């Protein structure tokens, strides 16, 4: 129920440093992937009653939330970063190839 908090934290950080990252790294792609996943998971957790719209928000305690964040949230955020890295690398390779074709 708290797995989305790890990518949410990453999304907050990447959004905050968005202007400092060179355009060639397509940080907007990463932000879109992170925020999209966070919103999707938050809606899913609300619909299953795992998150409520009043304090304390999570229906389980921190004892249950921390292991889920460690075992699900961190790998999920890491997978998003890996996929983004592959996308940025592919875009760079494709950009190089089109430069050679155009010359």
N, C-alpha and C positions, 0 to 999 in steps of 0.2 A: 503494500500500500504506500510505501514511501520511496519506491525505486525511482520515481520521476524527479525527486529532489536533487539527485546528483547531476543529471543533465541540466536541470534548472539552474543550479549553481554555475555550471560551466557556461550556460547560455548568458547568464548575467555578466560573467567576466568577459566573455568574447564580445558581447554587445558594448560593454564599457570601453574596451580597447579597440573597437572597430576602426576608428579613424587613424590609429597608429600603425595598422597593419597595411603593408603595400597591396595594391589592387591585384597584383599577380597571384596572390594567395587566396583570392576569392573568399574572404572571410564572411561575406554575405551568404554564401552557400552553407557554410558551417552554421551560421546563426539560424538560417531557415530550417535546417535539419534538426538542430537542437530544440528550437522553440516549437516546431511542428510536433516533434515527439513528446515534448512536455505537455502541450495542450491536449494532444490525443490521449495520453496516459491519464492526465488529470480528469478529463471527461469520463474515461472508462472507470476510473476509481470512484468518482462521484456516483456514477450510475449503479455501481455495485455496493454502494453504501460504505466504502472504506474511508472515504473522506466526507466530512460534513461541513456545511458552510457556517459553522459557529465554533468557537473555541472548545476544545483543543484541536479541532480540525481533523486530526488523524484519530480513527476509532480505536487503534491499538496504541500501546505505550511505546516509549522510546526503546525499551528492551526488545520489542518485536521489530521495530523500524530499523534499527542499526544493522542487524544481520541482513535484512533485505536490501538495504542500501549498499552493503559491502558485496553481497553475492549476486545481486541483479543490477543495481544502479551503476556501479563502477564499470562492470563489463559492458553494459549497454552504452554508456558514455564513451568508453574506449573504442567500441565498435564504430560509433558515429565518427569519431576522430580518424580512425583508420580509413573508413569509406571516403571521408572528405579528403584525406591525403592522397588516396588513389585517384579521386576525381581531379584534384589539382595537378597531380603528376601527369595524368592523361591529357589534360588541357594544355599543359606546357609542352608535351611531346607533339601534340597535334598542331600547336601554334608554331613550333620550330619547323615542322614538316611543311606547313603552308608557306612559311617564309622562304624555304628553299625552292618551292615550286614557283612562287611569284617572281623570283629573281632570274 
